[in-house]
Amino acid sequence: MAKKQAIPTPYLSLGLAGLIPFILCLAGLIVGEGVLVAWAKIAIVGYGAIILSFLGGIQWGLLLKEKSRKKQWSILLAGTLPALIGWCALLVNTLLGLAVLMIGFGLQYYLDLATVDSGIAPKWYTRLRLLLTTLVELILLSTLIILWLGL
């Protein structure tokens, strides 16, 4: 049985650090009031849209050395969708924006799996994306529930 390659420390550390703004926004909703809550609602959707766009951009970066035109077109096209989904999340109310982001992060995870399966991204990338996507989805879902219930 082949040993799993560890997620390189810089990717894991910076990936986890990227969760901090999500966590701060969620904390602002839980303990804040007034302006802080209003800011946190805007900030979490805005940051989610930025990160989703970033993840789509990673797909483009992975293809810079790829020779196969067929792989290039399909992944480049799919890599544009996260930015469009993030933009859509900014155009609607906060609850719907959170739901749109959750769908976007879920779809992005499957795109990440496809890039690993096609040999474009390293095997450890699947584990990194699973960890980070799961945590982001839990934070977004928690935020959605808190806002939905008015807690």
LINRALIN-V688405 format. One record per pair of residues at least 6 apart in sequence whose ideal C-beta (glycine too) atoms are under 8 Angstrom apart, sorted by the first residue. I is the first residue (numbers start at 1). GAP is how many residues later the second one is. D is the distance in Angstrom with one decimal. If there is no record, write none. Layout:
# LINRALIN-V688405
i->{I;I}
gap->{GAP;GAP}
d->{D;D}
This chain:
# LINRALIN-V688405
i->{4;4;4;5;5;5;6;7;7;7;8;11;11;12;15;15;15;16;18;18;19;19;19;19;21;21;21;22;22;22;22;22;22;23;24;25;25;25;25;25;25;26;26;26;26;26;26;28;28;28;28;28;29;29;29;29;29;29;29;30;30;32;41;41;42;44;44;44;45;45;45;45;45;45;46;48;48;48;48;48;48;48;48;48;49;49;49;49;49;50;51;51;52;52;52;52;52;52;52;52;52;53;53;53;55;55;55;55;56;56;56;56;56;56;57;57;58;59;59;59;59;59;59;60;60;62;62;62;62;63;63;63;63;63;63;66;66;66;71;71;75;75;75;75;75;78;78;79;81;81;81;82;82;82;82;85;85;85;85;85;86;86;88;89;89;89;89;89;89;90;91;92;94;95;95;95;98;98;98;98;99;101;102;102;102;102;105;105;105;105;106;106;108;108;109;109;109;112;112;112;112;112;113;113;115;115;116;116;116;116;145}
gap->{119;120;123;117;118;119;118;117;120;121;116;113;117;116;113;116;117;116;33;114;113;116;117;120;22;23;26;22;25;26;114;117;118;116;16;15;16;18;19;22;118;14;18;113;116;117;120;8;9;11;12;15;8;11;12;15;114;117;118;116;121;8;53;106;52;54;96;99;44;45;49;52;53;56;44;38;41;49;50;53;56;57;88;92;37;38;40;41;52;36;35;85;30;31;33;34;37;49;52;53;56;29;30;33;27;50;53;57;23;24;25;26;27;52;22;26;21;16;17;19;20;52;56;16;19;13;53;58;59;8;9;12;13;16;57;6;9;54;47;49;36;39;40;43;45;33;36;32;23;26;30;22;25;26;29;15;16;18;19;22;15;18;12;7;8;9;11;12;15;7;6;8;53;49;52;53;42;45;46;49;45;39;35;38;39;42;28;31;32;35;27;31;21;25;20;21;24;9;13;14;17;21;13;16;6;10;6;7;9;10;6}
d->{7.5;7.4;7.5;7.0;5.8;4.8;6.7;4.8;5.8;4.9;7.1;7.9;5.9;6.5;5.9;7.6;5.1;7.5;6.6;7.3;7.2;5.8;7.0;7.3;7.2;7.9;4.8;6.5;6.6;7.4;6.3;4.6;7.6;6.7;7.9;4.5;8.0;5.0;3.7;6.9;7.2;7.6;7.1;5.5;6.0;5.5;7.8;5.1;6.7;6.8;3.4;7.7;5.9;4.8;7.1;7.9;6.2;5.5;7.1;6.8;7.9;6.3;4.7;7.0;7.7;7.4;7.6;5.8;5.6;6.4;6.0;4.2;6.5;6.7;6.7;6.9;6.5;7.9;7.7;4.2;8.0;7.7;7.6;6.7;3.2;6.6;5.3;5.4;7.0;7.1;8.0;7.5;4.4;7.1;6.1;4.0;7.8;6.6;5.0;6.5;6.5;5.9;4.1;5.1;5.5;8.0;5.0;7.5;4.6;6.3;6.6;3.3;5.2;7.0;7.1;7.8;7.7;5.4;7.2;6.7;3.2;6.5;6.4;6.2;5.2;7.5;5.9;5.0;5.6;7.2;5.5;5.8;6.4;8.0;6.8;5.7;8.0;6.2;6.2;6.9;7.6;7.5;6.4;7.9;7.1;5.2;7.7;7.2;8.0;7.0;7.9;5.9;7.6;5.2;7.8;6.3;7.6;7.1;3.7;7.2;7.1;6.3;5.5;7.9;4.1;7.6;4.1;4.9;7.0;6.7;7.9;6.7;6.3;6.3;5.8;6.3;5.3;5.9;4.5;7.4;6.7;5.7;5.9;5.1;6.7;7.5;5.5;5.5;5.9;7.4;7.4;7.0;8.0;7.3;5.7;7.1;4.5;7.0;6.5;6.9;4.3;8.0;6.1;7.7;4.3;7.5;7.3;6.2;5.4;4.8;7.9}
